[in-house]
Structure formats: structure tokens, C-alpha cells
Amino acid sequence: MPTTHAPATDPDRLVPAAEQSAVRTLLRLWPYVRPVRARWAGAAAVAVVASCLSLVFPLVLKWIVDGPVTDHDPGGVWLGAGMLLALGVTEALLFGLRRWLVARPLASVEAAMRGDLFRHLQRLPVAFHDRWASGQLLSRGTTDLMVVRMFLAFPLTFLIVNGVTIVAGFVLLIAQDWGLGLVLLAPALPLMVLCYRFESKYASAARRAQDQVGDLTTVVEESVLGIRIIKGFGRHRSQARAFRDLSRTLRGTELTKARLLAGILGVITLLPEMALGAALVLGSVQVADGKLSAGTLVAFLSTALALRWPIDSIGFLLAMSQEAATATRRFFEVMDEPEESEGVAAAGASVTQDGAGGLRFEAVRFRYPDAPDASEPVLERIDLHVRSGETMALVGATGSGKTTLTALVPRLHELTGGRITLDGRDIGSMEREELRTLVSVAFEEPTLFSASVAENVLMGAVEADAAQLDRALGVAQAGFVKALPDAAGTQVGEQGLSLSGGQRQRLALARAVVGSPRFLVLDDPLSALDVHTEALVEAALREVLAASTALVVAHRPSTVLLADRVALLSGGRITAVGTHQELLRANAEYRHLMSGADLEREDDGPHGPEGKGTR
């Protein structure tokens, strides 16, 4: 289990946050906001009205001070108090209405974005998932989208609300006394300059923090999934140290954000307070000189105090806006990745000439997308024909590219050159859904999901009935299913770790054969079985293979004997094709492989799906 973790994304692909426009980035959310724009705009309008009501309080206070208080009219004072109470209740109700208006629509926006992200991830090529850490994708689908929803619900609304309130408030201040109003306006220019500088620095820190959250999520996920390895090799301390180091890095970044936010909040609070103090002194002098009424001064100061929250909140709202812009960029970094190209459904089904049907590789060439340009292709000019109804065993040394070759048939990777045909049809011209209905695959590493046994097996053919399920389990010699607590309805748990390796492999084989597919691609399907179970599975599998065109990666002679012919893959090329006996007589490399000298299980090379290399 590694204790260091590579960055989740290629830094050369990302535009630095400081060079991107936050406004332009956030505008990309419009397609998601458009369906709820009426309720969101209504909520914003309600919030504007509620916020502007706070500016009516000073006018009522002015009337009370210059009227009933000056005239010694208790009835007028009680009337004024009633008006203030009514304004306060109305303001509270309007803010409650705003919350009610936006809660459901913005939750639907978040759900829509999360659904689109998940659907897009399912359609991205395997090479993308080889390159991106799963924790980074998980954090984009959870934490980042929550940040976006919170931005739409609060900061975006109150940037508008507070902007309108500040403009309206300063209009009232200037109208009450333009001299004092200009004193309060004096900090505006330096505040704008400071906010601009704050935005660029905070955006960079926010991006680092959100990427580090993704890295931390990756460590947690890997540690949970690999808990048996960690415990088995006593690596819990090193994993805890890796987690602690990443946590400290994230803590440092969050403290940097906190310092930036504290600094801007301090300045935003200090400068207006100094201006307010100056206005208070000047206003008091004018009242003493009889140039300004006490009621006007009270109203002026009350208006200025009513603007404290809209002004003080600027730093907080800008910080949340930058985090939302960063989260939006991270979301669209994934959404902008091109999906798997779809073939055009081609007419012209099977070719009927003798020998033209089945599975054919014609001058197939393949290099992993992120392999160095100067590196040799993993596969070079592969020419191979698996005749219709024939089973072909694929044999080769570790790292020769067998698994890569089998992955090309269902288009898990796109060819670099050449073509592959199924019964005469180029797979590149077929829609993926049709192709993957025709081709069924069992991978070397069996993957099960947190679902029942039946649900896992029937992923291979969702329309299959109970009889087909029982038949597939029988072929895979998965009789152990009947002994499970709920038989085929038993939940197998995450990754199927409640089952043994052999049991998982048998269920993966059952998933491959359940739909009686036209073409079968099996990557060393019996490697985890004991010799007795292997013999039983082979006997049952012969009947299935007889009805399919099959390509089977084999490491052991017993598996090779299932095949009609054998192809030897060496150095990325098919170097020999023949029956098992023919190759034993005529090919020294094949004799060496079948002798047991090189029968270890195949590992990923430096550029395979785990490391993007040959296999």
C-alpha cells in the first residue's frame, strides 16, 4: 500500500485560478439555474425588500425624535414603537419566505449537477479513470457541489441584496446630509482595491485546499478498500503517517485562508468604523451649533449602523464566492472531458463468406494515450482471426499485452491503428451499447458491487430470468450460493470481500456467461480456483464455449486445453498460431511458458491501467 499519493490532476492541463474570471466561471452554472430562475429571482427580490426595510427604521426614529419626543407626546412614541415592531416582524417574515423559496429549487440544482456528473463519469473512457484519483472525483461530486449550492442559496443572493442595500443606504445618507455622507464614502476606494487583491490570493488558496481535500479523500478510500493489506503487512502506522501529513498540509492551507479572511474582514470593519466615528464627531458638532437637528443625526447614524452588516459581510461573501468559483471549475474540469466516441450504427451485419465471420484483428496497433511519444506501442500489427464458434487461447509472458488486447474488443480502449471486426462488422462503427451486448467480458480481477449475488451476476444480462441465473451459477460451479443466508439474494458487501477470491471469480465468470453472449472474452478466468473446482468449471464451460466465439487469456495448460487453437503473443505481436500440440512441438517460447517456468499471475506494467503500461 503506497504511502505517497500523486496529484489528482495534471497541472499542465489546469488554468491557474488567478488567471480565470470567477464571474465567467460561475456563469457556466446558468443552464442548471435556468429551470429555477423564477423562484430564485423571487427570493432575491423578497430579500432586497426585507433588507431595504431596515433602512426605514432610521426614518421612523427621526420622526420619533423630531416629533413625539421633542413635543413630549407619549402617544406618538408608542405609535412609533408599534411601527418599528411591525417593520421588524415584516422583515423577519420576508427573510423566512426567501429561505422557503430557494431551499427546494437549489437542492434540485445540486441533485441535477450530481446526476450529470455521475452519468458523465460512466461515459468517460477508461484512460480517464486510470489518470484521475477516485478521491478527487468523489470530492467533486460531494463537497464541491455542496459549496456551489450554498453559494447559490446565500452569497449570490446577498451580493445582490447587500449591493442594493448599500447603494440605497448611501443615497439616504447623502440626502440627509451630503457632507457627512461623503465622510462615510471616503473608505470606498481603498476597500475596492483591497478586495481585488484579496480575491486573487484567496482564489489560489481555495483551489489548493479543495484539491488537498480530494487527495485526503483518496487516502481514506484506499485505506478502507485495502484494509486487509494494511493489516496483513502491518502498514497502519505508515498509512496513518501519510494521512497525518496530508491533514497537516490541508490544515496549513485552511489557516492561510483564515488569515487572508481575517485580514480583509479586519480592514473592512476598521475603515468604515473610523469613517463612522468621524461622522459622529462632525454631526455632534453641527447639532451643538444648531446646524443639524438631533433627529437627523440619529437617523443618519442609524442608517450608517444599518449598513454595517452589508459592508462587513463583503469579505465573507467574496470568500464564499471564490470557493464556489473554484468548486465550479473543478466540476467542469471533469464535465469538459470528452466522452467515449460513439460509433455510427452500421447496416450490414454478418459477412457470410467462409472464414469471414467471428472475431478478427486486422493490423491492430495500440499505444496508451498518456504513454511517451517515443515509447514503443504496446501492441504492433496484431493480425488474428478467431473463427465463428471457435475458442482461441491467448498465451504470452507477463507484460506481453494480453489483457490490453482483450480490453480492445469491448472498446474499453480505442485502437491506435487497424481495426477489429465481429462477424465482419467493424467495432468502431458500432454503438457501444450494441457492442457490449454482443461481447461479454470476465476480467482477471473480479469486481463485485455492494448488492446481492443475483444483482451482481445479472449485470451481465439484465433481462435474464431465474433459470438463466441458475444455469450461469451452475456453469461457474457457484453452488456455494445456495448455502448463503439468503441464497442468491444475499448481499455480498463492498468489493465482495465477504467472499473468498475463488468465490468472487466464479461469480464474475457467471456474470460473463449468464446472457449466452455471441462473443466471450475471458481474462484468465480460473486463476483463483483450486484444481478440483477448476476441472469442474472447465467441464461446464466447454458447453458455453461451444456456442460462442471466445478469446481466453490462459496461463495454465489446463485452461489452454479448453481452446481449439492457441495464439502466442510476444513483444506486442502474434508470433505463432496453432493447436496446443503443434505449438509444443514447433515453438520453444511456448514450450517454456507451458512448462511452468513463467506461470506467475500477470501484473500491470509501467503503463497499464494501474500504471498505464503493457500487460
C-alpha positions as CSV (number, residue, x, y, z in Angstrom):
1,M,0.0,0.0,0.0
2,P,1.7,3.3,-1.0
3,T,2.1,6.0,1.5
4,T,2.6,8.8,-1.0
5,H,0.0,10.0,-3.4
6,A,0.4,11.7,-6.7
7,P,-1.6,14.9,-7.6
8,A,-5.1,14.1,-8.7
9,T,-4.8,16.1,-12.0
10,D,-2.2,17.0,-14.5
11,P,-1.2,20.6,-13.5
12,D,-0.3,21.4,-17.1
13,R,-4.0,20.9,-18.0
14,L,-5.3,23.4,-15.5
15,V,-5.5,27.2,-15.9
16,P,-4.3,28.9,-12.7
17,A,-7.2,30.1,-10.7
18,A,-5.8,33.6,-10.6
19,E,-5.9,33.9,-14.4
20,Q,-9.5,32.8,-14.6
21,S,-12.5,35.0,-14.3
22,A,-14.7,33.9,-11.3
23,V,-17.7,35.6,-12.8
24,R,-17.3,33.8,-16.2
25,T,-16.8,30.5,-14.4
26,L,-19.9,31.0,-12.3
27,L,-21.9,31.9,-15.3
28,R,-21.4,28.4,-16.5
29,L,-23.9,27.3,-13.9
30,W,-26.7,29.1,-15.7
31,P,-28.1,26.0,-17.6
32,Y,-28.6,24.4,-14.1
33,V,-30.1,27.6,-12.6
34,R,-32.4,28.4,-15.5
35,P,-35.2,26.0,-14.6
36,V,-35.5,27.5,-11.1
37,R,-34.7,31.1,-12.1
38,A,-38.2,32.4,-11.3
39,R,-38.2,31.2,-7.7
40,W,-34.6,32.3,-7.2
41,A,-35.3,35.8,-8.6
42,G,-38.4,35.9,-6.5
43,A,-36.4,35.0,-3.4
44,A,-33.8,37.6,-4.3
45,A,-36.5,40.3,-4.7
46,V,-38.0,39.4,-1.3
47,A,-34.6,39.6,0.3
48,V,-34.0,43.0,-1.3
49,V,-37.3,44.3,0.1
50,A,-36.6,42.8,3.5
51,S,-33.1,44.3,3.6
52,C,-34.3,47.7,2.5
53,L,-36.9,47.7,5.2
54,S,-34.0,48.1,7.7
55,L,-33.4,51.5,6.1
56,V,-36.9,52.6,7.0
57,F,-36.1,52.2,10.7
58,P,-33.9,55.3,10.8
59,L,-36.6,57.4,9.1
60,V,-39.1,56.3,11.8
61,L,-36.5,57.1,14.5
62,K,-36.0,60.5,13.0
63,W,-39.8,61.1,13.1
64,I,-40.0,59.9,16.7
65,V,-37.1,62.1,17.9
66,D,-38.0,65.3,16.0
67,G,-41.7,64.7,16.6
68,P,-43.2,63.0,19.6
69,V,-40.0,63.2,21.7
70,T,-39.5,66.9,21.1
71,D,-43.2,67.6,21.5
72,H,-43.4,65.4,24.7
73,D,-46.1,63.2,23.1
74,P,-46.1,59.7,24.7
75,G,-48.9,58.6,22.3
76,G,-46.7,59.4,19.4
77,V,-43.8,57.5,20.9
78,W,-46.0,54.4,21.3
79,L,-47.1,54.7,17.7
80,G,-43.5,54.9,16.6
81,A,-42.6,51.9,18.6
82,G,-45.5,50.0,17.0
83,M,-44.3,50.9,13.6
84,L,-40.8,49.7,14.4
85,L,-42.2,46.4,15.7
86,A,-44.3,45.9,12.6
87,L,-41.3,46.6,10.4
88,G,-39.2,44.1,12.4
89,V,-41.8,41.3,12.1
90,T,-42.3,42.0,8.4
91,E,-38.6,41.9,7.8
92,A,-38.3,38.5,9.7
93,L,-41.2,37.0,7.7
94,L,-39.7,38.1,4.4
95,F,-36.4,36.6,5.2
96,G,-38.2,33.4,6.2
97,L,-40.1,33.5,2.9
98,R,-36.8,33.9,1.0
99,R,-35.4,30.7,2.6
100,W,-38.5,28.8,1.8
101,L,-38.4,29.9,-1.9
102,V,-34.9,28.8,-2.5
103,A,-34.5,25.6,-0.4
104,R,-36.2,23.1,-2.7
105,P,-35.2,24.6,-6.1
106,L,-31.5,24.8,-5.2
107,A,-31.5,21.3,-3.8
108,S,-32.8,20.2,-7.2
109,V,-29.9,22.1,-8.9
110,E,-27.4,20.3,-6.8
111,A,-29.1,17.0,-7.5
112,A,-29.1,17.7,-11.2
113,M,-25.4,18.6,-11.2
114,R,-24.5,15.5,-9.3
115,G,-26.6,13.3,-11.6
116,D,-25.0,14.8,-14.7
117,L,-21.5,14.3,-13.2
118,F,-22.2,10.7,-12.4
119,R,-23.7,10.0,-15.9
120,H,-20.7,11.7,-17.5
121,L,-18.2,9.7,-15.4
122,Q,-19.9,6.5,-16.7
123,R,-19.3,7.6,-20.3
124,L,-15.7,8.8,-19.9
125,P,-13.0,6.5,-21.3
126,V,-11.2,4.1,-19.1
127,A,-8.0,6.1,-19.8
128,F,-9.5,9.0,-17.9
129,H,-10.3,6.9,-14.8
130,D,-6.7,5.4,-15.0
131,R,-5.4,9.0,-14.8
132,W,-7.7,10.5,-12.1
133,A,-7.7,9.5,-8.4
134,S,-11.1,8.3,-7.3
135,G,-11.0,10.5,-4.2
136,Q,-10.7,13.6,-6.4
137,L,-13.8,12.6,-8.3
138,L,-15.6,11.8,-5.1
139,S,-14.9,15.2,-3.6
140,R,-16.1,16.9,-6.8
141,G,-19.4,15.1,-6.6
142,T,-20.0,15.8,-2.9
143,T,-18.1,18.6,-1.2
144,D,-17.7,20.8,-4.3
145,L,-21.4,20.6,-5.3
146,M,-22.4,21.4,-1.7
147,V,-20.3,24.6,-1.9
148,V,-22.0,25.5,-5.2
149,R,-25.5,25.0,-3.7
150,M,-24.6,27.1,-0.7
151,F,-23.3,29.9,-2.9
152,L,-26.5,30.0,-4.9
153,A,-28.6,30.0,-1.8
154,F,-26.7,32.6,0.2
155,P,-23.7,34.5,-1.1
156,L,-25.0,35.1,-4.6
157,T,-28.3,36.4,-3.3
158,F,-26.8,38.6,-0.7
159,L,-24.1,40.0,-3.0
160,I,-27.1,41.4,-4.9
161,V,-29.2,42.2,-1.8
162,N,-26.3,43.9,0.1
163,G,-25.2,45.8,-3.1
164,V,-28.7,47.2,-3.5
165,T,-28.9,48.0,0.3
166,I,-25.6,49.8,0.3
167,V,-26.5,51.9,-2.7
168,A,-29.9,52.8,-1.3
169,G,-28.4,53.5,2.1
170,F,-25.8,55.9,0.8
171,V,-28.5,57.7,-1.2
172,L,-30.4,58.2,2.0
173,L,-27.2,59.4,3.8
174,I,-26.4,61.9,1.1
175,A,-30.0,63.1,1.2
176,Q,-29.9,63.6,4.9
177,D,-26.5,65.4,4.9
178,W,-24.3,65.3,2.0
179,G,-21.2,66.4,3.9
180,L,-21.4,63.5,6.5
181,G,-22.4,61.2,3.6
182,L,-19.1,62.0,1.8
183,V,-17.2,61.3,5.0
184,L,-18.7,57.7,5.1
185,L,-17.9,57.2,1.4
186,A,-14.2,58.1,1.8
187,P,-13.1,54.4,2.5
188,A,-14.9,53.1,-0.6
189,L,-11.9,53.3,-3.0
190,P,-9.2,51.7,-0.7
191,L,-11.7,49.0,0.1
192,M,-12.3,48.1,-3.5
193,V,-8.5,47.9,-4.1
194,L,-8.0,45.6,-1.1
195,C,-10.9,43.4,-2.1
196,Y,-9.5,42.9,-5.6
197,R,-6.1,41.8,-4.1
198,F,-7.9,39.6,-1.6
199,E,-9.9,37.8,-4.3
200,S,-6.8,36.7,-6.3
201,K,-4.9,35.4,-3.2
202,Y,-8.0,33.7,-1.7
203,A,-8.8,32.0,-5.0
204,S,-5.4,30.4,-5.1
205,A,-5.6,29.2,-1.5
206,A,-9.2,27.9,-2.1
207,R,-8.1,25.9,-5.1
208,R,-5.2,24.3,-3.1
209,A,-7.5,23.4,-0.2
210,Q,-10.1,21.8,-2.4
211,D,-7.5,19.7,-4.3
212,Q,-6.0,18.7,-1.0
213,V,-9.4,17.6,0.3
214,G,-9.6,15.3,-2.8
215,D,-6.1,13.9,-2.1
216,L,-7.2,13.2,1.5
217,T,-10.3,11.5,0.4
218,T,-8.2,9.3,-1.9
219,V,-6.1,8.2,1.0
220,V,-9.1,7.4,3.1
221,E,-10.8,5.4,0.3
222,E,-7.6,3.4,-0.5
223,S,-7.0,2.7,3.2
224,V,-10.6,1.4,3.7
225,L,-10.5,-0.7,0.5
226,G,-7.0,-2.0,1.2
227,I,-7.5,-2.6,4.9
228,R,-6.6,-6.3,4.7
229,I,-3.3,-5.5,3.0
230,I,-2.6,-2.7,5.6
231,K,-3.2,-5.1,8.5
232,G,-1.6,-8.0,6.8
233,F,1.7,-6.2,6.3
234,G,1.5,-4.0,9.5
235,R,1.4,-0.8,7.5
236,H,-1.2,1.0,9.6
237,R,1.4,3.4,11.0
238,S,2.7,4.4,7.6
239,Q,-0.8,4.9,6.3
240,A,-1.6,6.9,9.4
241,R,1.5,9.0,8.8
242,A,0.5,9.6,5.2
243,F,-2.9,10.7,6.3
244,R,-1.5,12.9,9.1
245,D,0.9,14.6,6.6
246,L,-1.9,15.4,4.2
247,S,-4.1,16.6,7.0
248,R,-1.4,18.9,8.2
249,T,-0.9,20.3,4.7
250,L,-4.6,20.9,4.4
251,R,-4.6,22.5,7.9
252,G,-1.9,24.8,6.8
253,T,-3.8,25.8,3.7
254,E,-7.0,26.4,5.7
255,L,-5.1,28.6,8.1
256,T,-3.8,30.6,5.1
257,K,-7.4,31.1,4.0
258,A,-8.3,32.1,7.6
259,R,-5.5,34.6,7.8
260,L,-6.5,36.2,4.4
261,L,-10.1,36.3,5.5
262,A,-9.3,37.7,8.9
263,G,-7.2,40.4,7.3
264,I,-9.8,41.6,4.9
265,L,-12.5,41.4,7.5
266,G,-10.4,43.5,9.8
267,V,-9.8,46.2,7.2
268,I,-13.5,46.1,6.1
269,T,-14.6,46.6,9.7
270,L,-11.9,49.2,10.7
271,L,-12.1,51.7,7.8
272,P,-16.0,52.1,7.9
273,E,-15.9,52.3,11.7
274,M,-13.3,55.1,11.5
275,A,-15.4,56.9,9.0
276,L,-18.5,56.4,11.2
277,G,-16.6,57.8,14.2
278,A,-15.5,60.9,12.2
279,A,-19.1,61.4,11.0
280,L,-20.4,61.1,14.6
281,V,-18.0,63.8,15.8
282,L,-18.8,66.2,13.0
283,G,-22.5,65.5,13.3
284,S,-22.5,66.2,17.0
285,V,-20.6,69.5,16.5
286,Q,-23.3,70.5,13.9
287,V,-26.1,69.6,16.3
288,A,-24.4,71.7,19.0
289,D,-24.1,74.6,16.6
290,G,-27.8,74.2,15.6
291,K,-26.9,73.4,12.0
292,L,-28.4,69.9,12.2
293,S,-31.4,68.5,14.1
294,A,-30.9,65.7,16.7
295,G,-33.4,63.6,14.8
296,T,-31.5,63.9,11.6
297,L,-28.3,62.9,13.4
298,V,-30.0,59.9,15.0
299,A,-31.4,58.9,11.6
300,F,-28.0,59.4,9.9
301,L,-26.2,57.3,12.4
302,S,-28.9,54.6,12.4
303,T,-28.8,54.4,8.7
304,A,-25.0,54.1,8.9
305,L,-25.3,51.3,11.5
306,A,-27.9,49.5,9.4
307,L,-25.2,49.4,6.6
308,R,-22.7,47.8,8.9
309,W,-23.7,44.2,8.1
310,P,-24.0,44.7,4.3
311,I,-20.5,46.2,4.4
312,D,-18.9,43.9,6.9
313,S,-20.2,40.9,5.0
314,I,-18.4,41.8,1.8
315,G,-15.2,39.9,2.7
316,F,-17.1,36.8,3.8
317,L,-19.3,36.8,0.7
318,L,-16.3,37.3,-1.6
319,A,-14.5,34.4,0.1
320,M,-17.5,32.1,-0.4
321,S,-17.9,33.3,-4.0
322,Q,-14.2,32.4,-4.7
323,E,-14.7,28.9,-3.1
324,A,-17.8,28.4,-5.3
325,A,-15.9,29.5,-8.4
326,T,-13.1,27.1,-7.6
327,A,-15.7,24.3,-7.0
328,T,-17.4,25.1,-10.3
329,R,-14.0,25.0,-12.1
330,R,-13.3,21.6,-10.6
331,F,-16.8,20.3,-11.6
332,F,-16.4,21.5,-15.2
333,E,-12.8,20.1,-15.4
334,V,-14.5,16.7,-15.3
335,M,-17.6,17.7,-17.4
336,D,-15.4,19.1,-20.1
337,E,-13.5,15.9,-20.6
338,P,-14.7,14.3,-23.9
339,E,-16.8,11.2,-23.6
340,E,-16.1,7.9,-25.3
341,S,-16.7,8.4,-29.0
342,E,-19.8,6.5,-30.3
343,G,-19.7,4.5,-33.5
344,V,-22.3,5.1,-36.1
345,A,-24.8,2.1,-36.2
346,A,-23.8,0.4,-39.4
347,A,-26.0,-1.6,-41.6
348,G,-24.6,-4.7,-43.0
349,A,-24.5,-7.4,-40.4
350,S,-22.7,-10.6,-40.6
351,V,-20.5,-11.4,-43.6
352,T,-21.4,-14.8,-44.8
353,Q,-18.2,-15.8,-46.8
354,D,-16.4,-18.8,-45.4
355,G,-14.0,-17.8,-42.7
356,A,-15.0,-14.1,-42.6
357,G,-17.2,-14.4,-39.5
358,G,-16.1,-14.5,-35.9
359,L,-13.6,-12.1,-34.2
360,R,-10.9,-10.7,-36.4
361,F,-7.9,-8.4,-35.6
362,E,-6.5,-6.6,-38.6
363,A,-3.2,-4.8,-38.3
364,V,-4.2,-3.7,-34.8
365,R,-1.9,-1.2,-33.2
366,F,-2.3,0.3,-29.7
367,R,-0.4,2.8,-27.5
368,Y,-1.8,4.1,-24.2
369,P,-2.9,7.7,-24.6
370,D,-0.6,9.1,-21.9
371,A,2.4,7.0,-22.9
372,P,5.6,9.0,-24.0
373,D,5.6,9.7,-27.7
374,A,9.0,8.0,-28.1
375,S,7.8,4.7,-26.4
376,E,7.1,1.6,-28.4
377,P,3.4,0.7,-28.9
378,V,2.0,-1.9,-26.5
379,L,0.6,-3.8,-29.5
380,E,2.0,-3.6,-33.0
381,R,0.3,-5.1,-36.1
382,I,-1.8,-7.7,-34.5
383,D,-3.4,-10.0,-37.1
384,L,-5.5,-12.7,-35.6
385,H,-8.8,-14.5,-36.6
386,V,-10.9,-16.3,-34.2
387,R,-13.4,-18.2,-36.4
388,S,-17.1,-18.2,-35.6
389,G,-17.8,-20.7,-32.9
390,E,-14.1,-21.2,-32.2
391,T,-12.3,-20.8,-28.8
392,M,-8.9,-19.2,-29.1
393,A,-6.5,-19.3,-26.2
394,L,-4.2,-16.3,-25.9
395,V,-0.8,-17.1,-24.3
396,G,2.1,-14.9,-23.5
397,A,4.7,-13.9,-20.9
398,T,3.9,-11.5,-18.1
399,G,3.7,-7.9,-19.6
400,S,3.3,-9.1,-23.2
401,G,-0.1,-7.2,-23.6
402,K,-2.7,-10.0,-23.3
403,T,-5.0,-8.1,-21.0
404,T,-4.6,-4.9,-23.1
405,L,-5.6,-6.9,-26.3
406,T,-8.7,-8.3,-24.7
407,A,-9.7,-4.8,-23.5
408,L,-9.8,-3.6,-27.1
409,V,-12.6,-5.9,-28.1
410,P,-15.4,-4.2,-25.9
411,R,-13.7,-0.8,-26.7
412,L,-12.5,-0.2,-23.2
413,H,-9.6,1.5,-25.0
414,E,-9.7,2.9,-28.6
415,L,-7.4,1.5,-31.2
416,T,-4.4,3.5,-32.3
417,G,-4.4,1.8,-35.7
418,G,-6.0,-1.1,-37.6
419,R,-9.5,-2.5,-36.9
420,I,-11.4,-5.2,-35.1
421,T,-14.4,-6.9,-36.6
422,L,-17.2,-9.0,-35.2
423,D,-18.8,-11.2,-37.9
424,G,-17.5,-8.7,-40.5
425,R,-18.6,-5.5,-38.7
426,D,-16.0,-3.0,-37.6
427,I,-16.5,-2.4,-33.9
428,G,-15.6,1.2,-34.4
429,S,-18.8,1.7,-36.4
430,M,-21.0,0.1,-33.8
431,E,-22.7,1.9,-31.0
432,R,-21.2,0.9,-27.7
433,E,-24.4,-0.3,-26.2
434,E,-24.9,-2.8,-29.1
435,L,-21.2,-3.8,-29.0
436,R,-21.3,-4.6,-25.3
437,T,-24.5,-6.5,-25.7
438,L,-22.7,-8.8,-28.2
439,V,-19.4,-9.1,-26.2
440,S,-19.3,-10.3,-22.6
441,V,-16.1,-10.0,-20.5
442,A,-14.7,-11.6,-17.4
443,F,-11.7,-9.7,-16.1
444,E,-8.7,-11.1,-14.3
445,E,-9.5,-9.2,-11.2
446,P,-13.2,-9.9,-10.3
447,T,-15.1,-6.9,-9.2
448,L,-18.3,-7.2,-7.2
449,F,-20.6,-4.4,-6.0
450,S,-22.4,-3.8,-2.8
451,A,-25.5,-5.7,-4.0
452,S,-27.0,-9.2,-3.9
453,V,-25.4,-12.1,-5.6
454,A,-28.2,-12.1,-8.2
455,E,-27.8,-8.4,-8.9
456,N,-24.1,-8.8,-9.4
457,V,-24.5,-11.8,-11.8
458,L,-27.4,-10.3,-13.7
459,M,-25.3,-7.2,-14.6
460,G,-24.2,-9.4,-17.5
461,A,-27.7,-9.6,-18.8
462,V,-30.4,-7.6,-17.0
463,E,-33.2,-9.3,-19.0
464,A,-32.1,-12.8,-17.9
465,D,-34.6,-14.9,-15.9
466,A,-34.1,-17.1,-12.8
467,A,-33.5,-20.2,-15.0
468,Q,-30.6,-18.4,-16.8
469,L,-29.2,-17.2,-13.5
470,D,-29.2,-20.8,-12.1
471,R,-27.6,-22.0,-15.3
472,A,-24.8,-19.4,-15.1
473,L,-24.1,-20.2,-11.5
474,G,-24.0,-23.9,-12.4
475,V,-21.5,-23.3,-15.2
476,A,-19.3,-21.3,-12.8
477,Q,-19.7,-24.1,-10.2
478,A,-21.0,-21.5,-7.7
479,G,-23.0,-23.9,-5.7
480,F,-21.8,-22.1,-2.6
481,V,-24.5,-19.5,-3.3
482,K,-27.2,-21.9,-2.1
483,A,-25.5,-22.1,1.3
484,L,-25.5,-18.3,1.8
485,P,-28.1,-16.9,4.3
486,D,-30.5,-15.6,1.6
487,A,-29.1,-17.7,-1.3
488,A,-28.8,-15.5,-4.4
489,G,-30.4,-12.6,-2.6
490,T,-27.5,-12.4,-0.1
491,Q,-25.7,-9.0,0.0
492,V,-22.0,-9.6,-0.7
493,G,-20.8,-6.3,0.7
494,E,-18.4,-3.8,-0.8
495,Q,-16.0,-5.3,-3.3
496,G,-17.4,-8.7,-2.4
497,L,-14.8,-9.0,0.4
498,S,-17.2,-11.2,2.4
499,L,-16.4,-13.9,-0.2
500,S,-13.2,-15.7,-0.9
501,G,-11.2,-14.9,-4.0
502,G,-12.3,-18.1,-5.8
503,Q,-15.9,-17.4,-5.0
504,R,-15.7,-13.9,-6.4
505,Q,-14.0,-15.2,-9.5
506,R,-16.8,-17.8,-10.0
507,L,-19.5,-15.1,-9.7
508,A,-17.6,-12.9,-12.2
509,L,-17.5,-15.9,-14.6
510,A,-21.2,-16.5,-14.1
511,R,-21.8,-12.8,-14.9
512,A,-20.0,-13.2,-18.2
513,V,-21.9,-16.3,-19.3
514,V,-25.4,-15.6,-18.0
515,G,-26.7,-14.0,-21.2
516,S,-25.3,-16.6,-23.5
517,P,-23.3,-13.9,-25.4
518,R,-22.3,-14.2,-29.0
519,F,-18.7,-13.3,-28.2
520,L,-16.8,-14.1,-24.9
521,V,-13.6,-12.5,-23.8
522,L,-12.2,-14.2,-20.6
523,D,-9.1,-12.9,-19.0
524,D,-7.6,-15.8,-17.1
525,P,-11.0,-16.7,-15.6
526,L,-9.8,-19.7,-13.5
527,S,-6.7,-18.4,-11.8
528,A,-8.1,-18.3,-8.3
529,L,-9.7,-21.8,-8.3
530,D,-8.3,-24.9,-6.8
531,V,-7.5,-27.8,-9.2
532,H,-10.7,-29.7,-8.4
533,T,-13.1,-26.8,-8.8
534,E,-11.1,-25.7,-11.9
535,A,-11.7,-29.1,-13.5
536,L,-15.5,-28.9,-12.8
537,V,-15.7,-25.3,-14.2
538,E,-13.8,-26.3,-17.3
539,A,-16.2,-29.2,-17.9
540,A,-19.2,-27.0,-17.6
541,L,-17.6,-24.1,-19.5
542,R,-17.0,-26.3,-22.6
543,E,-20.7,-26.3,-23.4
544,V,-20.9,-22.5,-23.1
545,L,-17.7,-22.0,-25.3
546,A,-19.2,-24.3,-27.9
547,A,-22.0,-21.8,-28.5
548,S,-19.8,-18.7,-28.5
549,T,-16.8,-17.2,-30.3
550,A,-14.3,-16.9,-27.4
551,L,-10.9,-15.4,-26.7
552,V,-9.5,-16.8,-23.5
553,V,-6.3,-15.5,-21.8
554,A,-4.6,-18.6,-20.4
555,H,-1.6,-19.2,-18.2
556,R,-2.0,-22.9,-17.4
557,P,-2.1,-25.9,-19.8
558,S,-5.5,-26.9,-18.3
559,T,-7.0,-23.7,-19.5
560,V,-5.3,-23.9,-22.9
561,L,-6.9,-27.3,-23.4
562,L,-10.3,-25.6,-23.5
563,A,-9.4,-23.9,-26.7
564,D,-9.5,-25.1,-30.3
565,R,-6.4,-23.1,-31.2
566,V,-3.7,-21.1,-29.4
567,A,-2.2,-17.7,-30.2
568,L,1.2,-16.8,-28.8
569,L,1.6,-13.1,-28.0
570,S,5.2,-11.9,-27.7
571,G,6.7,-8.5,-27.8
572,G,3.4,-7.0,-28.7
573,R,2.9,-9.2,-31.8
574,I,1.2,-12.5,-32.5
575,T,4.2,-14.7,-33.3
576,A,2.6,-18.1,-33.6
577,V,-0.9,-19.6,-34.0
578,G,-1.8,-23.3,-33.9
579,T,-3.1,-26.1,-31.7
580,H,-1.6,-26.7,-28.3
581,Q,0.3,-29.8,-29.6
582,E,1.5,-28.0,-32.7
583,L,3.0,-25.2,-30.7
584,L,4.5,-27.5,-28.1
585,R,6.4,-29.3,-31.0
586,A,7.4,-26.2,-33.0
587,N,7.8,-23.2,-30.7
588,A,10.4,-23.1,-27.9
589,E,8.9,-20.0,-26.2
590,Y,5.5,-21.7,-26.0
591,R,7.1,-24.8,-24.5
592,H,8.9,-22.7,-22.0
593,L,5.6,-20.9,-21.0
594,M,3.7,-24.2,-20.6
595,S,6.5,-25.8,-18.7
596,G,5.5,-23.8,-15.6
597,A,8.6,-21.7,-15.6
598,D,6.6,-18.5,-16.2
599,L,3.2,-19.2,-14.7
600,E,3.0,-16.4,-12.2
601,R,-0.1,-14.2,-12.4
602,E,0.1,-11.2,-14.7
603,D,1.0,-7.8,-13.2
604,D,0.4,-4.4,-14.6
605,G,3.4,-2.9,-16.3
606,P,4.6,0.7,-16.0
607,H,1.9,2.0,-18.4
608,G,-1.0,-0.4,-17.8
609,P,-4.4,0.5,-16.3
610,E,-2.9,0.8,-12.9
611,G,0.3,2.4,-14.2
612,K,-0.6,2.8,-17.9
613,G,1.7,0.2,-19.3
614,T,1.7,-3.1,-21.1
615,R,0.2,-6.2,-19.6
